[in-house]
Amino acid sequence: MQITRHEDCGVLTLFVDGIIDSATAPAFEAELESACNKSKNFVVDFGRVDFISSAGLRGLLISQKKMMTTGGKMTIAHVNDEVREVFELTGFVSVLNIA
């Protein structure tokens, strides 16, 4: 997994490339935490994410809760059908802001 940060007109976007599993989830969670601390609103682009495990879901949930308590917003963009199915099966579609 690789994460690239891009900021344009005050909007921070994290472009995630690869799979998010138990091996890569700690780095994913650290990037999300950094984004939560840096930006009130940010986007996580899942356009190149092929798989997310429960460890990755945990990182998203922690970040979503943090953003809600601070009045911020985390948006997940460009989710493919396989990852969207994981979000639907776990009920994350009702918790996350998915564009």
N, C-alpha and C positions, 0 to 999 in steps of 0.2 A: 504494500500500500504506500502511496505517496500523496502528500497533501501540499497543494500550492495555494498561497494566499495572494489575493489581488484586492486592492482597494481603489474604487473609482467613485468620485463625487461623494465621498464619505460613506460609501457602502462597502463593507468588508465581505468578500466571498471566499469561502474555502472550497477549492476544487479537489475532490477526493478521487483517486484513481486506484482501482484494485479491489481486493476483498478486505472486509473488516471482520476479523475473527479473534479468537483468544490471543493470538500472537501479536496482532496489530492493534487491538483495542486500546491498550494503554497509551500508545502514541496518538491515536485518534481522540481519546478522551482528553489528553493533555492539550491538543490543538483546540478542541472545543472549549475547554476551560479558559485558555488564553483568549479566545475570541469573546467569550462571555465577559471577561474582565476588561477587554479593550473597547468593545463596541456595544452600544445599546441595542442595535438591530444588526443582524448579520444573516448571510445565506450560506447554506451548505449544499454545494452542487454535487448531486449523486449521479450525474450523467455517465460516469465511468466506473460506477460501483456495481460489481456483478453479484455480490453476496454480502449479507450482514448477519452475524451470529447474535446470540443473546448478549454476549459481552459488548458488542457494538451498540445494541439497543439500550443497554444500561447507560452508556455514555451519552446517548441522545436524551434519555429520560432525565438524567442528572442536569444536563445543560438546559433542557426545557423548563424544569422546575426553577432553576436559578434565574433564568430570564423572566419567568412569570413573577417571581418575588421582587425583581428589580424594575419591573415595568417595561422590560425589553421584549424583543421578539426574535426568535430563531426560525428561519424558513428553510425547509428542505426542498430543493428544486431538482427537476429532471430525473425523477425516480423511474427506473425501468419496471416492467411488469413483474419480474421475479421478486425484486425487492419490495415493490408495492404489495405483493401478495403476503410477504412476511409481515409488513406493517398491518395489513388487514387481519391476518390470522391472530396476531398478538394484541389487536385493539389499539395499536399505536396511531391509526388514522384519526382517531378521535382525540388524541393527546397532542400530536405534532401538527405544526402548520406546514402542510405539504402543498406545494405549488404545482 
